[in-house]
Each structure stands twice: as structure tokens, then as C-alpha cells.
Amino acid sequence: MRPGDLVFVSGTYFNEQRKQQRHGMVHVEIWLGDGEKTVGARWQKGRVEIHESYQFVSKSYHSMQYHFRSIDTWLNGICRSYCPEHEWEVAHQFTPGKYSIFSTEQDESCGEEDEEGGGGGGDERGEKEGSGEEDGGRSEATSPPDKVQSLSPLAKCPPVSASGKSVSHHSRSRASARGSARTFAVCGGNAAPLVCEALRSKGWVQLEDTSSTAFTLKWTEISKHINYKEFREGEQIVNHFPNISLLTTKIGLLESLRAMQRLQSAAGARGLRVASFLPDTYRLDREEERAEFTRVYSSGELWICKPTGANQGKGIFLVRDLQQVLDRLEGDEKHCKIASRPTPRIAQRYITPPLLLGGRKFDIRVYMLVVAAQPYVVLYGDGYVRLSCASYNAASHDLTVHLTNQFQQKKHPDYSTMREDTVWDYRKLAEHLTKEHSLPPDWVTSTLIRKMKAIMSTCFQSVRHKLSHRVGFFDLLGFDFMLDSQLNVWLIEVNVNPAMHTNCATLQSLMPPLVTETLDIAIEIFDKCRRSKPILPLSSSSLFSILHTS
């Protein structure tokens, strides 16, 4: 992705009567080249604005996915479809106007500072919410390539077809020079600009067709965008294990840890007890566990109810009364299309009293990188601290008080002014723990991280014999931890596709090197496996440290 490239959004309209565009396209914006910032018109107001992120919550559609496309061919006057199913339709012959960048007239005033010349012959691509389809057949012009190059540095790196051939004739030398370059595809918006930048800097070439199987590496938000039947072990790299849900859904994690605990107990083996780091948890989709939860619940206790497969705090509610959760579950079952399959939920004991920072609740996001090798290399990566905007009050019904993730905090009215203070690095955490709680200055590195690593290692051990293993698989996971007032470390959940936003200074310094090193390690291990070379030591690892190897 380069500044000026397009971010298309596909989704599903809430109003089922509304006409769907091809491939569910609903919106488009322009990427500014700064983190996740885009420019576009939202909310049907027709006002073009700069937005901090291309990701947003719409009132008109849901299940949004993000598709990144280069405009390099357009800058060469070549209008072509991004979709192999739908060719570009030319409605009429386009004649470039005087101020068009495709005009053959050499205007003496046309230079880098002339901002009038770029818009004369352009097309308006409907950037208000709900209009994502390209405006067909506006141009089929052939402009002098040297003029286009002088006007736009963006034309230097054209996209390629699935076969790896350049679609831009003015870059033949570049294309031939990298004819043997590796290719990559990116599906979805999370981390996409960071991934594209990291791989392009290595000389990799991005494929236009994200459904193509001609890639060397594919980065997706969710594993369903990976065709595992067509996956070529030893030739391709993908960023998800097909059954990683054993670890990354609430029920998957719970059952994996329970199974490991049973085996350890039966064998008399020592190990970290699950009850020492996972709060009391019950599956509410099982009658026997629902009955057990009803039995152990005491009036006035605070629990939290979560859907098993959701993230960003979606579908979560606090439980302050037993009848409240039973009524909610009954409602889920009534509204479920398949009565025998209500929304799977868990009830988990609320960690109370939580340790606070400046009177606010917080949690800690850290990373686990799992790479299929012989059979696995598992690494730990430092993360950051997430704080709520509001002061903690156990009696509050406001979820932004209790849930610290950015998706929830953005709903707080003071988020825009407090954004930088909702994300801390480890240094700031250590300073506050020393100042507010009289902990040693090295407590974070000497004690907290060691405890988190032990829990993460235990979690991986619970699934290592169950994960689908093929050389080329890797996964970057987000582990969320909390501390109680006694400094006990609790695992909250494990996330696949952890958010890679760069909407504050701390994340801007953390995310780019984290994504780059994730790719470097995955590629290094992949190449060593192909050549039957020793995996360790890893030359590309500086941010990550080894948790487990086989």
C-alpha cells in the first residue's frame, strides 16, 4: 500500500431489501499513508473528512471486510477491474480534459506544486457510506508514461497479476529484475498496511487477486480465507493454523486446559494449576455446567458472561443477578434460528478487586508467535497496557469501566482527549507500579513477564499435540492478562488476529517492528525447514524470545 491507494469495504446491509453491489461492496476510502488514516465521506453526510482509521462501525451494514488495492495502473491511464469475474466496462470513449493528468497537452504550469491539474478528468467514486462499487467506464485513455511518472511517485510500484507479471508497461525493467520475486496476498484490513510495507521492503510482490493460490505468503484476518486443501507445504506460508480455535475461543481454551489438567492429575505430574491463573469458568451451553453455575453463584457476586467466539468485548454483559443471566440465555434460545444450538456462552468469575493504575482498571496484551517447524517454535513478544478512560467503580453498569480494549474505550465521550493515556508501554507501567504500589523497579521484567510466560507456555502445551502441523503455518496470538490487588496474574483470553492499530504514539512505535519481525521469523524458519538447516538460533529475532521448541 502506498499513499493514495484505495481501501474498499465489503459488508452486509442490515436492511435486507437494500440492493447489494457486486461482492458486497459498500464503501471506499483513500489511504493517507500514515498508520490507518484514510480520507472519505461517511454517515451519508457527503462531507469528506480525514479519519484516524479505515475501520469503523456503520449503522447501515455489518460484517465488514477491508480490501486494499493499488491505483498504480490508473495513474498510467489504464483502467482495469480488480475482479477476475467482472471485466472493466467502457461506456464511452474518454477524452482527457485540459487539466487531466492523462492529457497529452504539456501545460507549462504543470509541476509538483500544481494541485489543479489532478482533478479535471477524474471520476467520482461514490465515497459516501453504502456506495462501494466503482464508477464503470469512465476512462480508457493512453497517456505518455513519462508525464505520469513526473506527476506521481506512486506509479513506481505497480501491482501484478496472479502470474507475477507486471501490468504497467513503464516498469518493465523493475518487473524483469524481480521476475523471481516472492509474492504475497493480504485479505482483510487488520495490519494490512504494515504487512504490505514490510514485505515490499524485502522485494516481495503483492498479488491483486487475493483468491489466487499463486502466493508464497498469505496474510488474512480469519482462517476461512485460506484454502488449506490447496495449500502446498514447503512452498507456501499462511498466518493461521486451521484449528487454532482450540486456543483462541473461550470454550476452546477452557476445554484444552481442562483436558491437560485431567491428564496431569491422572499421571501425577506437576505443573501450573489451571485454577491458579484462569478464573472460575462455566459453559452455559451445557445443562450440567449451567446447573453447577446456578449452585455456586451467591447473591451479590459479580460475574461476566461472554460469547465464546466474539472479540472486542462484543456480546459481553455483567452478571449481578442470577435470574438476569438465566433470562438472557432463555432469550438467546428463543431467537436462535436453530433452537438446539443457542449462542455458546461462558460465565466467568469477575476478578475483584482488580489492581488499578491511577484509579483505573487495566489489562496487559502480550503476544505469542507459533511457527510450525519440527514440530514447533513458540515465542513470546512484549506488548502494552490498556487502560479504561473512566475511574473504576465496581457498581457501574458502563462497560467502558470494566472492559479496557480500544473498541470499547472508543465509545467513551472523553476518548479523543484521553487516547494517548489509554495505552502504556512497559516502562510507564513499571514506573507507576513502583510509585503507586511500592513494587521494585524491575518487578515487571523479573516477576510479571516470567509469570505470564509460564501461563502462556502451559496454554500451548495444552494444544501442541492437537494443532494441525504443516511447515508454512504460523500464527500471531494476543494473550490478555489482568492483575488483582494481591498481584496474582490472571489469563482473560487468547485472541487470534489481535488488533494491530497504530492510533496512538505507543502503538505507532510498537506495531511496525512487531509485524515486521513476525514475518521475518516465519520466513526464516520456513526457509530453514525447506533446506533442512538448524532452526536455532534465529537471526531475525530481537523483540521475541523463545518460549518452547521441540
C-alpha positions in Angstrom: 0.0 0.0 0.0 1.1 3.5 -0.9 -0.4 6.9 -0.1 -3.4 7.4 -2.3 -4.2 3.8 -2.7 -7.8 2.6 -2.1 -9.4 0.8 0.8 -12.6 -0.9 -0.3 -15.1 -2.1 2.3 -17.5 -5.0 1.7 -20.3 -5.9 4.1 -23.9 -6.9 4.6 -26.7 -4.4 4.9 -28.9 -4.6 7.9 -31.8 -3.7 5.6 -32.2 -6.9 3.6 -34.3 -5.1 1.0 -31.4 -2.9 0.0 -29.7 -3.8 -3.3 -26.3 -5.4 -2.8 -23.4 -4.3 -5.0 -21.1 -6.8 -6.6 -19.1 -8.8 -4.0 -21.0 -6.9 -1.2 -19.0 -3.7 -1.7 -20.5 -0.9 0.4 -17.8 1.8 0.8 -14.4 3.0 -0.4 -11.8 5.4 1.1 -8.3 6.7 0.3 -5.4 5.6 2.4 -3.2 8.5 3.5 0.0 6.5 4.2 0.0 7.4 7.9 -0.9 4.3 10.0 -4.6 3.6 9.4 -5.6 7.1 8.4 -7.9 7.5 5.5 -9.9 10.2 3.8 -13.5 9.7 2.8 -17.2 10.6 3.4 -19.2 8.6 6.0 -22.5 8.7 7.7 -24.3 9.8 4.4 -23.4 13.5 5.1 -21.4 13.8 1.9 -18.6 15.6 3.8 -15.1 14.4 3.1 -13.1 14.1 6.2 -9.8 12.6 7.5 -10.4 9.5 9.7 -8.0 8.0 12.2 -8.7 4.5 10.9 -10.3 2.9 7.9 -12.1 0.6 10.4 -15.4 2.0 11.8 -18.8 0.9 13.0 -21.6 1.5 10.5 -25.3 2.0 11.1 -26.2 0.6 7.7 -24.1 -2.6 7.3 -22.2 -5.1 9.3 -19.6 -8.0 8.9 -17.3 -5.5 7.3 -14.1 -6.7 5.5 -11.4 -4.5 4.1 -9.7 -4.8 0.7 -6.6 -2.9 -0.3 -5.9 -2.0 -3.9 -3.2 -0.1 -5.7 -4.1 2.8 -8.1 -0.8 2.4 -10.0 -2.5 1.3 -13.2 -4.9 4.2 -13.0 -2.0 6.6 -12.8 -0.8 5.2 -16.1 -4.2 5.8 -17.7 -5.1 2.1 -17.7 -8.5 1.5 -16.1 -8.9 -2.2 -15.2 -11.1 -4.3 -13.0 -9.7 -5.7 -9.8 -12.1 -8.7 -10.1 -11.3 -11.6 -12.4 -15.1 -12.3 -12.7 -16.1 -8.8 -13.9 -14.2 -7.1 -16.7 -13.9 -3.3 -17.0 -16.8 -2.0 -19.0 -16.2 1.0 -21.2 -19.4 3.0 -21.6 -17.9 5.7 -23.8 -14.6 6.9 -25.1 -12.9 9.2 -22.6 -11.3 12.4 -23.8 -8.8 13.8 -21.3 -9.5 17.4 -20.3 -7.0 20.2 -20.2 -6.2 19.7 -16.5 -6.3 15.9 -16.5 -3.1 14.1 -15.7 -3.8 12.0 -18.8 -3.9 15.0 -21.1 -1.3 14.9 -23.9 -1.1 18.7 -23.8 2.1 19.8 -22.0 0.9 22.6 -19.7 3.9 24.7 -18.7 2.4 25.3 -15.2 2.0 21.6 -14.6 4.5 20.6 -11.9 4.8 19.1 -8.4 3.2 22.1 -6.8 0.3 22.4 -9.3 -2.6 20.9 -7.5 -5.2 21.9 -10.0 -4.1 19.5 -12.7 -5.0 16.3 -11.0 -8.7 16.6 -10.8 -10.1 17.8 -14.1 -10.8 14.5 -15.7 -11.2 12.3 -12.7 -14.2 10.2 -11.7 -16.1 10.5 -8.5 -16.3 7.0 -7.0 -19.2 7.5 -4.6 -17.4 7.8 -1.3 -20.5 8.1 0.9 -21.5 5.2 3.0 -23.2 2.5 1.1 -21.7 3.1 -2.3 -18.6 1.0 -2.8 -18.9 0.0 -6.4 -16.5 1.6 -8.9 -18.0 4.1 -11.3 -17.8 2.0 -14.5 -16.4 3.0 -17.9 -15.0 6.5 -17.2 -11.8 6.2 -19.0 -9.7 4.2 -21.4 -7.0 6.8 -22.1 -3.4 6.2 -23.1 -1.2 8.9 -21.6 2.5 9.4 -22.0 4.1 7.3 -19.3 6.9 9.9 -18.7 4.4 12.5 -17.8 2.6 10.3 -15.4 5.8 9.4 -13.7 6.7 13.1 -13.3 3.4 13.8 -11.7 3.2 10.8 -9.4 5.8 8.9 -7.5 3.1 6.3 -6.7 3.5 4.8 -10.2 6.8 3.2 -9.4 5.5 0.0 -7.9 2.7 -1.5 -10.0 0.5 -4.4 -8.8 0.9 -7.7 -10.5 -1.3 -10.4 -11.8 -1.5 -13.9 -10.2 1.2 -15.0 -12.6 3.6 -12.4 -11.3 3.7 -10.3 -14.5 3.6 -6.5 -14.2 0.6 -4.8 -15.6 2.3 -1.5 -16.1 4.4 -1.2 -19.2 6.6 1.6 -18.0 8.2 -0.6 -15.3 9.4 -3.4 -17.4 12.9 -3.2 -16.1 11.7 -3.3 -12.5 9.5 -6.3 -13.2 12.1 -8.3 -15.1 14.6 -7.6 -12.4 12.4 -9.1 -9.8 10.9 -11.8 -12.0 11.8 -14.4 -9.4 10.5 -12.4 -6.5 8.3 -14.0 -4.0 4.6 -13.0 -4.0 2.2 -12.3 -1.2 -1.6 -11.7 -0.7 -3.4 -9.8 2.1 -7.0 -10.3 3.0 -8.7 -8.0 5.5 -7.7 -4.7 7.0 -6.0 -5.6 10.3 -2.3 -5.0 9.9 -2.6 -4.9 6.1 -0.5 -1.7 5.6 2.2 -2.9 8.0 2.4 -6.3 6.3 2.5 -4.8 2.8 5.2 -2.3 3.8 7.3 -5.0 5.4 7.1 -7.4 2.5 7.5 -4.8 -0.2 10.7 -3.6 1.5 12.1 -7.1 1.0 11.3 -7.0 -2.7 8.2 -9.2 -2.5 5.4 -8.5 -5.0 1.7 -8.1 -3.9 -0.9 -10.1 -5.8 -4.1 -8.3 -6.9 -6.2 -11.4 -6.8 -6.5 -12.4 -3.1 -8.3 -15.6 -4.0 -5.3 -16.8 -6.1 -3.3 -19.8 -4.9 -0.1 -18.5 -6.6 1.2 -16.8 -3.5 4.3 -17.5 -1.4 2.8 -15.9 1.7 -0.8 -15.1 2.6 -1.9 -12.9 5.5 -5.6 -13.0 6.4 -7.7 -11.9 9.3 -9.5 -15.2 9.5 -8.6 -18.7 8.5 -11.6 -19.2 6.3 -9.8 -17.1 3.7 -7.2 -19.8 3.4 -7.8 -22.8 1.2 -6.0 -25.5 3.2 -6.8 -28.2 0.7 -4.8 -26.3 -1.9 -2.0 -25.3 0.5 1.4 -26.5 -0.7 3.6 -27.4 2.2 7.2 -26.3 1.8 6.2 -23.8 -0.9 3.7 -21.5 0.8 3.3 -19.7 4.1 0.0 -18.8 5.8 -0.6 -16.9 9.0 -3.2 -19.2 10.6 -3.3 -22.8 11.8 -6.7 -24.3 10.6 -7.7 -25.4 14.1 -6.2 -22.6 16.2 -9.6 -22.1 17.8 -8.5 -24.8 20.2 -6.7 -22.0 21.9 -8.4 -18.8 20.7 -12.1 -19.3 21.5 -13.4 -19.1 25.1 -14.7 -22.7 25.0 -11.7 -24.0 23.0 -9.2 -22.6 25.6 -11.3 -23.8 28.5 -11.6 -27.4 27.2 -8.0 -27.6 26.2 -6.8 -26.6 29.6 -9.3 -28.9 31.3 -8.1 -31.8 29.3 -4.5 -31.1 30.1 -5.3 -30.8 33.8 -7.1 -34.2 33.8 -4.1 -35.8 32.1 -1.7 -34.3 34.6 -3.8 -35.3 37.6 -4.1 -38.9 36.3 -0.3 -39.1 35.7 0.5 -37.4 39.0 2.5 -34.8 37.0 3.4 -31.5 38.4 2.6 -28.3 36.6 0.9 -25.0 36.8 -2.6 -25.5 38.1 -5.2 -24.1 35.7 -7.2 -22.7 38.7 -4.2 -20.6 39.7 -4.4 -18.4 36.5 -7.9 -19.0 34.9 -10.9 -17.5 36.8 -13.7 -19.9 37.7 -15.5 -20.6 34.3 -18.7 -22.5 33.4 -20.1 -23.4 30.0 -23.6 -22.2 29.8 -24.4 -24.2 26.7 -24.2 -27.4 28.8 -27.0 -28.1 31.1 -24.9 -29.7 33.8 -22.5 -26.8 33.9 -25.3 -24.3 33.9 -26.8 -26.1 36.9 -23.4 -26.0 38.6 -23.1 -22.3 38.0 -26.5 -21.8 39.4 -25.4 -23.7 42.5 -22.1 -21.9 43.2 -23.4 -18.4 42.4 -24.0 -16.3 45.5 -26.3 -13.3 45.6 -24.5 -10.0 45.1 -21.5 -11.6 43.3 -20.2 -10.0 40.1 -19.6 -12.4 37.2 -19.1 -11.7 33.5 -20.9 -13.5 30.6 -19.1 -13.8 27.3 -20.0 -15.4 23.9 -17.4 -17.9 23.0 -16.3 -16.8 19.5 -16.6 -13.0 19.7 -13.9 -10.4 20.3 -13.6 -6.6 21.1 -16.0 -7.1 24.0 -18.9 -7.7 21.7 -21.8 -9.6 23.3 -20.4 -9.3 26.9 -22.6 -8.4 29.8 -22.1 -8.2 33.6 -24.0 -10.6 35.8 -25.2 -9.1 39.1 -28.2 -11.3 39.5 -28.7 -15.0 38.7 -32.1 -14.5 37.2 -30.7 -11.9 34.8 -28.3 -14.4 33.1 -30.9 -17.1 33.0 -33.4 -14.8 31.3 -30.8 -13.7 28.8 -29.9 -17.3 28.0 -33.6 -18.1 27.5 -33.9 -15.1 25.2 -30.9 -16.3 23.1 -32.6 -19.7 22.7 -35.9 -18.3 21.6 -34.3 -16.1 19.0 -31.9 -18.7 17.7 -32.8 -19.9 14.2 -31.7 -23.4 15.2 -33.3 -24.0 18.6 -30.9 -26.8 19.5 -27.9 -24.5 19.0 -28.2 -21.4 21.2 -25.3 -18.9 21.3 -22.5 -20.7 23.2 -21.6 -18.6 26.2 -19.4 -18.9 29.3 -19.9 -17.4 32.7 -16.6 -16.3 34.4 -16.0 -15.0 37.8 -15.1 -11.3 37.8 -11.6 -10.6 39.0 -12.2 -8.5 42.1 -10.8 -6.3 43.4 -8.6 -5.6 40.4 -5.3 -3.8 40.7 -5.7 -0.2 39.5 -3.5 2.3 37.9 -4.4 5.8 38.9 -7.8 4.6 39.9 -8.4 3.0 36.5 -8.8 -0.6 35.5 -6.2 -2.1 33.1 -5.1 -5.3 31.4 -2.0 -6.3 29.6 -1.8 -7.5 26.0 1.2 -9.7 25.1 2.0 -11.8 22.1 2.7 -15.5 21.3 4.1 -16.4 17.9 3.6 -20.0 17.0 5.5 -21.3 13.9 5.3 -24.8 12.5 8.8 -26.2 12.3 10.0 -29.6 13.6 7.4 -29.5 15.0 7.0 -26.0 16.6 8.9 -22.9 17.6 6.9 -20.8 20.1 8.0 -17.3 21.0 6.9 -14.5 23.5 6.6 -10.9 22.4 6.2 -7.9 24.7 3.0 -5.9 24.3 1.4 -3.0 26.0 -1.0 -1.9 28.8 -4.6 -1.0 28.0 -6.4 1.3 30.4 -10.0 2.5 30.7 -10.9 6.1 30.4 -13.2 6.2 33.4 -12.3 5.7 37.1 -13.1 2.2 38.3 -16.4 1.7 40.1 -17.5 -1.9 40.7 -21.1 -0.8 40.8 -21.0 0.9 37.4 -23.1 -0.7 34.6 -20.9 1.1 32.0 -18.9 -1.5 30.1 -16.2 1.1 29.3 -15.4 1.0 33.1 -14.9 -2.8 33.1 -13.6 -3.6 29.6 -10.3 -2.0 28.6 -9.9 -2.8 24.9 -9.8 0.0 22.4 -13.0 -1.0 20.7 -14.9 -0.4 23.9 -12.9 2.7 25.0 -13.7 4.5 21.8 -17.3 4.7 23.0 -16.3 6.8 26.0 -17.0 10.5 25.5 -13.5 11.5 26.6 -11.7 9.0 24.5 -10.5 11.5 21.9 -8.7 13.6 24.5 -7.5 10.6 26.6 -6.5 8.3 23.8 -2.8 8.6 24.4 -3.3 7.7 28.1 -5.3 4.6 27.4 -2.2 2.7 26.1 1.0 2.5 28.1 4.3 0.7 27.4 6.1 -1.5 30.0 8.4 1.3 31.1 5.4 3.5 32.2 3.7 0.6 33.8 6.8 -0.2 35.9 7.1 3.5 36.9 3.5 3.6 38.2 3.7 0.2 39.9 6.8 1.4 41.8 5.2 4.8 42.6 1.6 3.7 43.5 2.2 0.1 44.8 5.8 0.3 46.1 6.9 -2.5 43.8 10.6 -3.0 42.9 11.6 -1.1 39.6 12.3 -4.4 37.9 9.1 -6.2 39.0 7.6 -6.1 35.5 10.6 -7.7 33.9 11.7 -10.0 36.7 8.3 -11.2 38.0 5.3 -10.2 35.9 6.7 -11.3 32.5 8.0 -14.5 34.0 4.6 -15.4 35.3 2.9 -14.5 32.0 5.4 -16.6 30.1 4.7 -19.6 32.4 0.9 -19.3 31.8 1.4 -18.9 28.0 3.7 -22.0 27.9 1.1 -24.0 29.8 -1.6 -22.9 27.3 0.5 -24.0 24.3 1.3 -27.3 26.0 -2.5 -28.0 26.2 -2.8 -27.9 22.4 0.6 -28.8 21.0 -0.4 -32.4 20.2 -3.7 -31.3 18.6 -2.7 -28.5 16.3 -2.6 -29.2 12.6 1.1 -29.2 11.7 2.4 -28.3 8.3 5.6 -26.4 7.5 4.5 -22.9 6.5 1.8 -22.5 9.1 2.3 -19.7 11.7 0.0 -17.6 14.0 0.5 -14.4 16.0 -1.8 -14.6 19.0 -2.8 -11.9 21.6 -2.9 -13.0 25.2 -4.7 -10.7 27.7 -3.8 -10.7 31.4 -5.1 -8.9 34.4 -3.7 -8.4 37.9 -5.8 -8.5 41.1 -5.0 -6.4 44.2 -2.8 -9.2 45.5 -0.7 -9.2 42.3 -2.0 -12.5 41.2 -1.8 -12.9 37.4 -5.0 -14.0 35.6 -5.4 -15.0 32.0 -8.5 -13.4 30.5 -8.5 -14.8 26.9 -6.4 -15.6 23.9 -7.1 -13.8 20.6 -6.5 -14.8 17.0 -6.0 -11.8 14.7 -5.1 -9.4 17.5 -5.6 -5.8 16.7 -2.6 -4.1 15.1 -3.9 -0.5 15.3 -1.4 2.4 15.3 -3.8 5.1 16.6 -1.5 6.4 19.4 2.2 7.0 20.0 2.8 3.8 22.0 1.3 1.6 19.3 3.0 3.5 16.5 6.4 2.6 18.0 5.4 -1.0 18.8 3.3 -2.4 15.9 5.5 -1.8 12.8 8.6 -3.6 14.2 6.4 -6.3 15.8 4.7 -7.1 12.4 8.0 -7.0 10.6 9.8 -9.3 13.0 6.8 -11.7 13.0 7.1 -12.0 9.2 10.9 -12.2 9.4 10.8 -15.1 11.9 8.1 -17.0 10.0 10.0 -16.7 6.7 13.4 -17.6 8.3 12.0 -20.8 9.9 10.2 -21.7 6.7 13.4 -21.3 4.6 15.5 -23.3 7.2 12.9 -26.1 7.2 13.0 -26.3 3.3 16.8 -26.5 3.4 16.9 -28.9 6.4 19.0 -26.3 8.3 19.1 -26.0 12.1 16.3 -23.7 13.2 18.1 -22.1 16.1 19.5 -19.6 16.7 17.1 -17.2 14.9 19.0 -14.4 13.3 15.8 -12.4 12.8 14.6 -12.4 16.5 15.3 -9.4 18.6 11.8 -8.5 20.0 10.7 -12.1 20.6 12.1 -14.6 23.0 11.8 -18.4 22.9 9.0 -20.0 24.9 9.1 -23.5 23.6 10.9 -25.6 21.0 10.8 -29.2 20.1 
